[in-house]
Amino acid sequence: MTDPRLEIEATPRTIPPGRDMDTSLFSFAWQTTQKWSEEIRRLKKGQQAAVEGEDQAWITLADECFRLRKVYAALAPAMEQSGLSRGAQDLALAIRHLEQALQSHGVEIVAPVGSLYSTEMSEVIESVEQVPRPDIEEPVVHEVLVPVIKRADQVIRFGKAIIAIPE
């Protein structure tokens, strides 16, 4: 007679739907791993879409900041001359606040007008037009049409520019 404390009650093995007692443990583990992998891929795809949507929002905000900076540069002298210096100051302040908000979230607007158009720069800024200039010896960025947008030191949108080349 055995000690009743040493007896083990056999509990029935739970069989998942679509399986039977003949399904090997390896097959079951493989099928479960496949389902987990599919779920992880689905979640990653959703996360990627969320990141892309967030990046697009930052790009839109950065584009507006860039556009406002160009508007301010064009209008500020005329506003000062016509007695609207307060309006020019308000616009400059709004642009500064917008730039600070972007910077606080790691977003950087890169518009290197006047900079040497190097091989490294050509990887992030596409030359859409070339303008000959007699006063330069190497290609430089003449005008930025679409700025490069970086977030956390990664390019999230490439730029476009007009490049000045030596005559």
Secondary structure as the mmCIF struct_conf table of DSSP 4:
data_model
#
loop_
_struct_conf.conf_type_id
_struct_conf.id
_struct_conf.beg_label_comp_id
_struct_conf.beg_label_asym_id
_struct_conf.beg_label_seq_id
_struct_conf.end_label_comp_id
_struct_conf.end_label_asym_id
_struct_conf.end_label_seq_id
HELX_RH_3T_P HELX_RH_3T_P1 PRO A 4 LEU A 6
HELX_LH_PP_P HELX_LH_PP_P1 GLU A 9 THR A 14
TURN_TY1_P TURN_TY1_P1 PRO A 17 GLY A 18
TURN_TY1_P TURN_TY1_P2 MET A 21 ASP A 22
BEND BEND1 THR A 23 THR A 23
HELX_RH_AL_P HELX_RH_AL_P1 LEU A 25 GLN A 81
TURN_TY1_P TURN_TY1_P3 SER A 82 GLY A 83
HELX_RH_AL_P HELX_RH_AL_P2 SER A 85 SER A 104
TURN_TY1_P TURN_TY1_P4 HIS A 105 GLY A 106
STRN STRN1 VAL A 107 VAL A 110
TURN_TY1_P TURN_TY1_P5 VAL A 113 GLY A 114
BEND BEND2 SER A 115 SER A 115
STRN STRN2 LEU A 116 LEU A 116
HELX_RH_AL_P HELX_RH_AL_P3 THR A 119 SER A 122
TURN_TY1_P TURN_TY1_P6 GLU A 123 VAL A 124
STRN STRN3 ILE A 125 ARG A 133
TURN_TY1_P TURN_TY1_P7 PRO A 134 ASP A 135
BEND BEND3 GLU A 137 GLU A 138
STRN STRN4 VAL A 140 VAL A 146
STRN STRN5 VAL A 148 ARG A 151
TURN_TY1_P TURN_TY1_P8 ALA A 152 ASP A 153
STRN STRN6 GLN A 154 ARG A 157
STRN STRN7 GLY A 159 PRO A 166
#
